[in-house]
Amino acid sequence: MDIANPPRRHRILHLSDTHVTGSGFDEDGVDAAAALDRLLHDVRHVTDIDLVVVSGDIADDGSEAGCQAVLDRVGRFAAERGIPHVYTTGNHDDREAFAAVLGTGHRGADGTDVGRLAADVDGERAAASDVAGLRVITLDSLIPGSVEGVISDAQMAWLRAELTEPTPAGSIVTFHHPPVFWDRSPWMPPFVLQNPEALAAVLAGADVRAVLCGHVHLQLSGLLAGVPVSVTPGIVTRIDMTAPPQLVRGVKGAGASVVDLGGPFSPMIHTVHSRDPEAGEQVYVVDPLSWTVVTEETAYDAV
């Protein structure tokens, strides 16, 4: 490290999968708005946050009301700290509703839209902005009506052009579907980004410090083209990986990540959890092959 010229440091609060609706409740009957409120309340003592990122599945029903409810809450948290906040689409989101409420997805501390929207990407919500020398890039991995994700060739071309010139503190890239996955999982591979090799080719050699994703509602980390990838837990529910491998069990207990860039061990990432009195309480058990709900009796016997 150059002691005379230390790297610029940034701390990011990374949220994902808020799944809020106009009523506040998601399709599983969980009070998603309350889960988000609880998490934001419990991280109030985390110091020096420079940016909040919400990496998709903003609205469980894709509605403008769900997007607005998240923007109100995260925007208030960010405004109190004088920091920007950034959003991406997820598979539950609707691009038109997202654009109507969140615009480019890049908001300044005062709530104004500060993003540079990608050109020639056919309505996909990709954009960039700068936070004290850190380039923040959002991509749109949404395939309408599908649970898996893809980043289009048009976005890849725009991303390559955007990354041509390095920035003082480097870049982060955030989108919903992880380009890495736990390969021992029987259910995860078909749910994640389906063209990670194309993304890896664009990221290789660029100034990208980290890739931030969500979608699978659990904490994961890995490397793509040598770039650290961090997958943050979900706000509304998290996947309990102690369930038998043939089942997917969702439980209550919001989680998020704090990402430190520019320090001696950058990126340094740790997970924070809300103090939910119902944390660990089962919300659903599903068969990942058919994605159908397992009956309570069968779930009890299996789990």
N, C-alpha and C positions, 0 to 999 in steps of 0.2 A: 504494500500500500504506500502511496505517496503521502507522507505525513504532512508535507507542506501544502498539498492540494487534495484533501480528502474528498471522496466522492459525495455527491449530494445524496441525502438520505430522504426516503419517503416511507411513510407507514400507511398501509391500506387496510381498511376494514372491508372484508370480502363476504358478502351475503349472497344467498341464492335461494331460489324456489320458495318464494313467499306465498304463492298460491292464494292470494286474497281475492275475494269477490266483492260485489256491492254490499252483500249482507255481512261480509267479514269471514264467513265460513267456507271451507273448501268442500269438495264433493264427498269427502269421507266424514263430514260432520265436525271437523276440527275447527276451532276458532283460530283461523290463520292470522287475522288481524291482531288478536291478543298475543299470539306467539311472537309476532314481529315486535309488538309493543314491549313485551317482556324482555326480548333479546336486546333491543335498543336501550332499555332502561338499565339492564345489567352490565352493559359495556360502557356506561357513562364515565367510569373512572379510568378507562384505557386512554392513556395520554398520547399526545402528539400525532393524532390521526390526521393525515393530509388529504385523504380521498376515501369515499365510500363507493364500492362497486357492487351492483346487484346483477348477477349473471343469469338472468332469465327465469322463465315461468313466473312472471310478475303477477299476472291475473290467472287464477285457476280456470275461469270461464272465458278468458280472452277479452273481457269487457273493458270499456273505458272506465267504468266505475271502479273495477279492481285495480287498474293502473293508477287511477287518481288516488285511491286509498293508500297505496304504497308510496307514491310520490309525496303525498302530504306528510306521512310519517318519517320517511327517510330524509325528505327535504327539510323538515323541522329539525331533525337531529343534526344535519349538515350545517344549516343556517346558524344554529347555536354555537357551532365551532368555527364558522367562517371558512368552510371547505366545500369543494365541488362534490358532486355525486353523479354516477354514471350507471346506465342500465343497458341490458341487451335483451333481445327476444329469446324465448324458449319455446318448446314444442306446444305448450298450452296457450301461448300468446297469439294474438291476431295482429298482423302488421299495421293494418289501418287504425285499429284502436290504439296500438302502441304509439304510432306517429301522431295521432290526434292529441294525446295527452303528454307524451314524453319527447316528441320531436325527434331530434337526432339521437336522443338518449344521453346526451352530455349536458349536464346542468352546472352552472356556476354556483357559488355559495349563496348568491341572491336569487337563485331560481331561474335565471335567464339561460336560454339555450346557447351554449358556447361551442357546439360541435361543428366539425367540417364533414358534411355528409358525403359519402362516396358517390362518385359519378358513374353512370353507365353500369349499374348493378340491378336494373329492372325492379326497382321498388324495395329491394332488400335493405334492411336497416343496419348498414355499416357506416362507421364514422370514426373521427379522431379528434382529440383535443390535447392540450398541453397543461401540465400541472407542475409549475416550477422546474422546467427542464425535462420532466418525464413525459414522454409521448404515450398517451392512452388510446388504444385502438380497440374498437368494438366490432365484432363480426356477427353475422346473422346465420346461424346454423339450422334454422327452422325449415322443416319440410311440412307444409300444411297437411294436417290429418295423419301424420306419422309420428312415432315416438323416437325413431332414430334421427340422426342429423347429418347434414352435409354442408360444406362451404363451397359455393359455386365457383366456376372458373372465372367469372367476372370479378368476384370478390378477391380471389387469389391474385388476379392481375393487378387490381387496385392495391392490395396489401403489399405486393412486391414493389410497386412504384413508391408507395408511402415509406417503405423501409430503406429506400435507396440511400438517403442521407441519414447518418446517425444523429442522435440528439444528445445534449449534455449529460442527461441522467439515464439514457437508454429508453427502452420502450417496454410496455406490457401489452399483451393481447388478451382480450377476454371475450368469451362467447359461452354458449350453454352446454353443448355436448362435448364431453371430454375426448381428446384424441388419444388417451391412454386408458387402459382398463385392466382389471384383475383377470388375467387369462385363465385362472383356475375356476372362475365363476361360470356356472352353466347358463346364466341369464344375461350377464352384462354385455358381452360382445355385440349382439344385435341392437343394443339400445344406445350405443355411443356414436361418435363421429365416424362416418363410413369411409372417409377419404383422408385419413391422417397422413399418408405418405405424401400426398400433394402439399399439404400444409408444411410438413417437415422440410420439403424441398425449398419452400419460400423462406422459412425461418432460419435455415442453415447459414451461419455466418453473419446474420443480422444482429442488431443491437438489442434484441429482445431479452429482457431479464427474467421474465416469467410469463406463463400462460395460465390464466385463471378461468375455471369452469365450474359447473354445478351439475344438475340433472339427476345424478344417481343417488342423491340424498345421503352420502356418506363421505368420509374423509379419505382421499387417495392422493398419492403423489408419485411422480415418475418423470422420465426424461423423454423428450421428443427432439431429435436432431441436436441433442446436448442441451436443450433448453428445459429448465425445470417447469413441470406442470403441476399445479395444485388444484385439487377438486375439493370444494368446501361442502360441509354438511348442509342439509336443508333446514329452512326455518320452520316450515309447517310440520314436517315429520322427518325422522331419520330412519335409515334402513339398519336393522339390527343384524350384524353379521355373525352373531352367535346362533342364529336360527339354523336348522338343518339345511344343507346345501341345495336340496330340492325345493325349498320354500323361500319366499321373500316376505320378511316380516317388517312392517312399519310400526314405529313406536313414537310416542310424544317426546319432546325435548329438543328445543331449537339449538342449533349450533352455527358458528361462523368462524372465519379465520382472520387472523391478523398477520399481514405480510409486511415484513421489514426489508426494504431494498437499500443498498448502499453501505451497509455495515460490513464488518470484517468477515462475516460468514454469509453474506447475502446470496440468495434470498433466505431469510430466516422466517419460518412460518409456524405459527402455533394456533391451536383450536381453542375457542372459548364456547362455553355452554351457558344457556340461561338457567336460572335457578327455578326450574319448573317443578311444582309439587307433584305433577303427574308424569314427570320424566320417566321413561321406560314403560309406561302404560301402553299396552298393545292397541293399535288402531286397526290394523288389517293383517291378514296372512293370505298370500296369493300363490297360486301355482304359476311359476314364471313361463312355463311352456305354453300355456293357454291364457295366462294372465287373468284367470278367473279366481274369485274369492273362494278360499277353502272354508268349509263349514266349521263352526266353533268346535264341534265334537272332534272332527278330524284334526283340526289345528291343535287342540289340546293333546290328543294322543301323539301327534308327531313332534310337537315342540316341548 
